[in-house]
Amino acid sequence: MKLLEGKVCLITGTAAHHSIGAATARLFAAHGAQLVLADISAAPEARSDLLTLACDVTRPEDCSAAVATGVETFGRIDAVVHCAGIVEASGLLDIGADDFDRMVAVNLKGSFNLCQAVLPQMVKQGSGAIALLASLAAQRGGGLVGGAHYAAAKGGVLSLARTIAREFGPNGVRANAICPGMTRTGMIDGVADEDINRIAAEIPLRRLGTPEDVAGACLFLASDLSAFVNGVTLDVNGGFHIH
Ligand SMILES: NC(=O)c1ccc[n+]([C@@H]2O[C@H](COP(=O)([O-])OP(=O)(O)OC[C@H]3O[C@@H](n4cnc5c(N)ncnc54)[C@H](O)[C@@H]3O)[C@@H](O)[C@H]2O)c1
């Protein structure tokens, strides 16, 4: 069964090869979605069922342009999955003001910019589903990879998703957050094998997540399978953080 037939889905953070966004785009395409893919490093491309756009989510005008072009091309935006993000491993005392600003600008303000750009369209449609990628770092007090600035920005993303769920639920718009645990993408490239093995041994399912694991959660939240799911935080961590 194709879960996204007839739906237009905007996904950010899709350019990096092994990213969660790229896996989500593949899964959504297999489920029949028309896709608008937006990434700071994207090479623009247009096909009948796919539009790829360069978009820096820290720039409100880029987010508005991505939404406007998507609507011009496909007529509507049914779902947004916001995967664009950056991480940095630093102790709190080593985080400079610029580091903090950059982490918040991409991870938190980028989420806000994208939501602010797409919500008027979803309100007009009377429907929409938004899934924001947060992180286990927001829940456990710091990341295995990300520092305090990353964890704090992702905590803000959880609050943003909940606020949208409450404010725009009456308009038929759902918003939810996803908290992946450590997932095998370019984001963990710098982590030593022995650290990865140690962490995997502590996860009840005894492995790290894959981009496809997280894409499955994105599919659930973007599709009508989750029609009455609004304001939740969906953990995708193999049971590493059970609460
Ligand atoms: N990989 C993990 O272990 C992990 C764990 C928890 C949460 N997450 C979150 O999941 C999301 C996806 O992460 P990933 O592992 O796929 O990362 P990734 O580094 O593989 O991909 C991130 C993508 O975001 C894009 N991007 C970066 N800055 C951007 C900007 N300003 N505007 C537009 N695009 C931008 C990059 O070009 C890249 O394609 C992120 O929000 C990340 O914080 C990842």
The ligand as a Tripos MOL2 file, in Angstrom:
@<TRIPOS>MOLECULE
LIG
   44    48     1     0     0
SMALL
NO_CHARGES

@<TRIPOS>ATOM
      1 N1         22.7420   11.3000   12.8420 N.am      1 LIG1
      2 C1         22.4180   11.3160   14.1120 C.2       1 LIG1
      3 O1         23.0320   10.5810   14.9310 O.2       1 LIG1
      4 C2         21.2990   12.1880   14.6210 C.ar      1 LIG1
      5 C3         20.8390   11.9870   15.9270 C.ar      1 LIG1
      6 C4         19.8270   12.7900   16.4160 C.ar      1 LIG1
      7 C5         19.2670   13.7710   15.6290 C.ar      1 LIG1
      8 N2         19.7150   13.9640   14.3630 N.ar      1 LIG1
      9 C6         19.1010   15.0400   13.5830 C.3       1 LIG1
     10 O2         18.5550   14.5150   12.3730 O.3       1 LIG1
     11 C7         18.6150   15.5140   11.3490 C.3       1 LIG1
     12 C8         19.3020   14.9350   10.1230 C.3       1 LIG1
     13 O3         20.6480   14.6180   10.4740 O.3       1 LIG1
     14 P1         21.5990   13.7040    9.5850 P.3       1 LIG1
     15 O4         22.2550   12.7700   10.5070 O.co2     1 LIG1
     16 O5         20.8520   13.2020    8.4150 O.co2     1 LIG1
     17 O6         22.6880   14.8080    9.1680 O.3       1 LIG1
     18 P2         23.5600   14.9430    7.8510 P.3       1 LIG1
     19 O7         24.7230   15.7980    8.2550 O.co2     1 LIG1
     20 O8         23.7950   13.6400    7.2050 O.co2     1 LIG1
     21 O9         22.5930   15.7930    6.8850 O.3       1 LIG1
     22 C9         22.2140   17.0950    7.2310 C.3       1 LIG1
     23 C10        21.7720   17.8190    5.9700 C.3       1 LIG1
     24 O10        21.3680   19.1520    6.3530 O.3       1 LIG1
     25 C11        21.8700   20.0570    5.3800 C.3       1 LIG1
     26 N3         22.0170   21.3940    5.9690 N.ar      1 LIG1
     27 C12        22.9240   21.7910    6.8870 C.ar      1 LIG1
     28 N4         22.7540   23.1080    7.1440 N.ar      1 LIG1
     29 C13        21.7160   23.5290    6.3720 C.ar      1 LIG1
     30 C14        21.0760   24.7880    6.1780 C.ar      1 LIG1
     31 N5         21.4840   25.8960    6.8360 N.pl3     1 LIG1
     32 N6         20.0460   24.8650    5.3180 N.ar      1 LIG1
     33 C15        19.6440   23.7680    4.6240 C.ar      1 LIG1
     34 N7         20.2220   22.5610    4.7400 N.ar      1 LIG1
     35 C16        21.2420   22.4480    5.6150 C.ar      1 LIG1
     36 C17        23.2060   19.4610    4.9450 C.3       1 LIG1
     37 O11        23.6290   19.9690    3.6880 O.3       1 LIG1
     38 C18        22.8880   17.9660    4.9170 C.3       1 LIG1
     39 O12        22.4060   17.5440    3.6430 O.3       1 LIG1
     40 C19        19.3610   16.7120   11.9540 C.3       1 LIG1
     41 O13        18.4140   17.6570   12.4130 O.3       1 LIG1
     42 C20        20.0940   16.0970   13.1360 C.3       1 LIG1
     43 O14        20.3560   17.0480   14.1500 O.3       1 LIG1
     44 C21        20.7210   13.1850   13.8340 C.ar      1 LIG1
@<TRIPOS>BOND
     1     1     2 1
     2     2     3 2
     3     2     4 1
     4     4     5 ar
     5     4    44 ar
     6     5     6 ar
     7     6     7 ar
     8     7     8 ar
     9     8     9 1
    10     8    44 ar
    11     9    10 1
    12     9    42 1
    13    10    11 1
    14    11    12 1
    15    11    40 1
    16    12    13 1
    17    13    14 1
    18    14    15 2
    19    14    16 1
    20    14    17 1
    21    17    18 1
    22    18    19 2
    23    18    20 1
    24    18    21 1
    25    21    22 1
    26    22    23 1
    27    23    24 1
    28    23    38 1
    29    24    25 1
    30    25    26 1
    31    25    36 1
    32    26    27 ar
    33    26    35 ar
    34    27    28 ar
    35    28    29 ar
    36    29    30 ar
    37    29    35 ar
    38    30    31 1
    39    30    32 ar
    40    32    33 ar
    41    33    34 ar
    42    34    35 ar
    43    36    37 1
    44    36    38 1
    45    38    39 1
    46    40    41 1
    47    40    42 1
    48    42    43 1
@<TRIPOS>SUBSTRUCTURE
     1 LIG1         1 GROUP 0 **** ****
